[in-house]
Every structure is written in structure tokens, then in C-alpha cells.
């Protein structure tokens, strides 16, 4: 439920304000100058998401032959999750106020909707982590959903930029 409430709120905000393509800045850059910076930040987010996935597998001993994780692995996992979300905030801020939620073509629509759902999924994962009443399978589902959303966001933005404004042919 929380996922849908947050995703809907971000969607409504993104659809109901006037985008400002040239005036909304990101760390001193505006317009096209933000694309490179956001692409590299998104790549860092993707790296953190892959680390989150790997460390979660290690914490739950799902990597054969690796043995039990050190005690600090859980702390590092949580810290990297916080870092992941913090790195997304300036990107999301710029995307929301410079572009809003747009539906010009399939790439932009997928990117806009995935961005809305990302923060809803993050809120849902935090709720699941702190709940003692929800079934155990919900946490890996929420974490996996976040990794998939990060990969989709990266594919429809950073990879598009790095690939000369085109998505690679699958």
C-alpha cells in the first residue's frame, strides 16, 4: 500500500508542474550539462545496487562456498543502502523539476514510471525490514524490485546517454 501511495504522490507531482528544462540546475550545471553528471551518478547507484544484492545474498548465505559473512557485513549493507538513496536524491530532484513525469515515447515513459515507483518501493522495503508480522519472502521481493528498478532507470537514462542517445538493440 505504501508503495502505491508514494509512487502516486511522486507521479501526481511530476505531472502537475511546469517543467523547466534550462533553469533547473544540478551542482552548477543546467540543461544538457546535467546529462553527463546524472549518468555517472546513476552508474554509481547501479554499482551500489549490485553491491546491495551481493551483500544480501552473502548475509542470507546464498552464495555457495563463500562461508558466513563477517559481523560488519550487515552494517556495510545498510550503509550502502543509505548511500544509494542519498545519491539518487539530487538526480531525482533534477529530473522531477526539470522534466517532470513525461510520456513522449517508450523510453521516457518507462523511465518516468520507474522513477516514481523507486521511492515507493524504497518506502515499502523500509516498512518490511522493520516489520515483525510480514512474511519473510517479502523482504527479498522488495529488495529485488529495487534492484530491477535501478537497472531499468540506469538503462533508460545513463546507458542511453553513454550510447550516444540511443538504447542498445537487445
C-alpha positions as CSV (number, residue, x, y, z in Angstrom):
1,X,0.0,0.0,0.0
2,X,2.8,2.4,0.9
3,X,4.5,1.7,-2.4
4,X,1.4,2.8,-4.3
5,X,0.8,5.9,-2.1
6,X,4.4,7.2,-2.5
7,X,4.5,6.3,-6.2
8,X,1.2,8.0,-6.9
9,X,2.3,11.2,-5.0
10,X,5.5,11.4,-7.0
11,X,3.6,10.8,-10.2
12,X,1.0,13.5,-9.4
13,X,3.7,16.0,-8.5
14,X,5.6,15.2,-11.7
15,X,2.6,15.5,-13.9
16,X,1.2,18.7,-12.4
17,X,4.1,21.2,-12.5
18,X,5.6,23.1,-15.4
19,X,9.0,21.5,-16.3
20,X,11.9,23.9,-16.6
21,X,14.4,22.3,-18.9
22,X,17.0,25.1,-18.9
23,X,16.6,26.7,-15.5
24,X,16.8,23.8,-13.1
25,X,20.4,23.1,-12.2
26,X,22.3,20.3,-10.7
27,X,25.6,21.1,-8.9
28,X,26.0,24.2,-11.1
29,X,25.1,22.6,-14.4
30,X,21.9,23.2,-16.4
31,X,20.2,21.7,-19.5
32,X,22.4,19.3,-21.4
33,X,25.3,19.8,-19.0
34,X,23.4,17.8,-16.4
35,X,23.2,14.6,-18.5
36,X,26.8,13.5,-18.1
37,X,26.8,14.2,-14.3
38,X,23.4,12.4,-13.8
39,X,24.7,9.5,-15.9
40,X,27.8,9.0,-13.8
41,X,25.8,9.4,-10.6
42,X,23.3,6.8,-11.9
43,X,26.2,4.5,-12.7
44,X,27.3,4.8,-9.1
45,X,23.7,4.0,-8.0
46,X,23.8,0.9,-10.2
47,X,27.1,-0.2,-8.6
48,X,25.7,0.3,-5.1
49,X,22.6,-1.7,-6.1
50,X,24.7,-4.6,-7.3
51,X,26.7,-4.4,-4.1
52,X,23.4,-4.4,-2.1
53,X,22.3,-7.6,-4.0
54,X,25.6,-9.3,-3.5
55,X,25.8,-8.4,0.2
56,X,22.2,-9.5,0.8
57,X,23.0,-12.9,-0.8
58,X,26.0,-13.2,1.4
59,X,24.1,-12.2,4.6
60,X,21.5,-14.8,3.9
61,X,24.2,-17.3,2.9
62,X,23.0,-17.8,-0.6
63,X,26.5,-17.8,-2.2
64,X,27.9,-21.3,-2.1
65,X,31.4,-21.7,-0.9
66,X,31.7,-18.1,0.5
67,X,31.1,-19.0,4.1
68,X,29.5,-16.9,6.7
69,X,29.8,-13.1,6.3
70,X,31.8,-11.0,8.8
71,X,29.8,-9.3,11.5
72,X,30.1,-5.9,9.9
73,X,28.5,-7.0,6.6
74,X,25.1,-6.1,7.8
75,X,26.2,-2.6,8.8
76,X,28.0,-2.1,5.5
77,X,24.9,-3.4,3.7
78,X,22.7,-0.8,5.4
79,X,25.2,2.0,4.9
80,X,25.5,1.3,1.2
81,X,21.7,1.3,1.0
82,X,21.6,4.7,2.6
83,X,24.3,5.9,0.3
84,X,22.4,4.6,-2.7
85,X,19.3,6.5,-1.8
86,X,21.3,9.7,-1.0
87,X,23.0,9.6,-4.4
88,X,19.5,9.2,-6.1
89,X,18.1,12.4,-4.4
90,X,19.9,15.0,-6.5
91,X,19.2,13.0,-9.6
92,X,15.5,12.7,-8.8
93,X,15.2,16.3,-7.8
94,X,16.6,17.5,-11.1
95,X,14.5,15.0,-13.1
96,X,11.4,16.0,-11.3
97,X,11.7,19.7,-11.6
98,X,13.5,19.9,-15.0
99,X,11.3,17.3,-16.8
100,X,8.5,16.1,-14.5
101,X,6.7,12.8,-15.5
102,X,6.6,12.7,-19.3
103,X,5.2,10.2,-21.7
104,X,6.6,11.2,-25.1
105,X,8.0,7.8,-26.1
106,X,8.5,4.3,-24.6
107,X,12.0,5.1,-23.1
108,X,10.8,8.3,-21.3
109,X,7.6,6.7,-20.1
110,X,9.4,3.7,-18.7
111,X,12.0,6.0,-17.1
112,X,9.4,8.3,-15.6
113,X,7.2,5.5,-14.2
114,X,10.2,3.6,-12.8
115,X,11.4,6.7,-11.1
116,X,8.0,7.1,-9.4
117,X,7.9,3.5,-8.3
118,X,11.5,3.6,-7.0
119,X,10.8,5.7,-4.0
120,X,7.5,3.8,-3.3
121,X,9.5,0.5,-3.4
122,X,12.1,2.0,-1.1
123,X,9.4,3.1,1.4
124,X,7.9,-0.4,1.2
125,X,11.2,-2.1,1.8
126,X,11.9,0.0,4.9
127,X,8.4,-0.9,6.2
128,X,9.1,-4.6,5.5
129,X,12.6,-4.5,7.2
130,X,11.1,-3.1,10.4
131,X,8.0,-5.3,10.5
132,X,7.9,-8.5,12.5
133,X,4.5,-9.5,11.2
134,X,5.1,-9.7,7.5
135,X,6.2,-13.0,5.8
136,X,9.9,-13.5,5.2
137,X,9.6,-13.7,1.5
138,X,8.5,-10.1,1.2
139,X,12.0,-8.6,2.0
140,X,13.8,-10.3,-0.9
141,X,10.9,-9.4,-3.1
142,X,11.2,-5.7,-2.1
143,X,14.9,-5.7,-2.4
144,X,14.8,-7.4,-5.8
145,X,12.2,-4.9,-7.0
146,X,14.5,-2.1,-6.0
147,X,17.5,-3.6,-7.9
148,X,15.3,-4.1,-11.0
149,X,14.0,-0.5,-10.8
150,X,17.6,0.8,-10.5
151,X,18.7,-1.3,-13.5
152,X,15.7,0.0,-15.6
153,X,16.4,3.6,-14.6
154,X,20.0,3.2,-15.5
155,X,19.2,1.5,-18.8
156,X,16.7,4.2,-19.8
157,X,19.0,7.1,-18.8
158,X,22.7,6.6,-18.3
159,X,23.1,3.8,-20.8
160,X,21.0,5.8,-23.3
161,X,23.4,8.8,-22.8
162,X,26.6,6.7,-22.9
163,X,25.4,5.0,-26.1
164,X,25.0,8.3,-28.0
165,X,21.4,9.0,-27.1
166,X,20.2,5.5,-28.2
167,X,19.2,2.4,-26.4
168,X,21.2,-0.6,-27.5
169,X,19.4,-3.1,-29.6
170,X,18.5,-6.2,-27.5
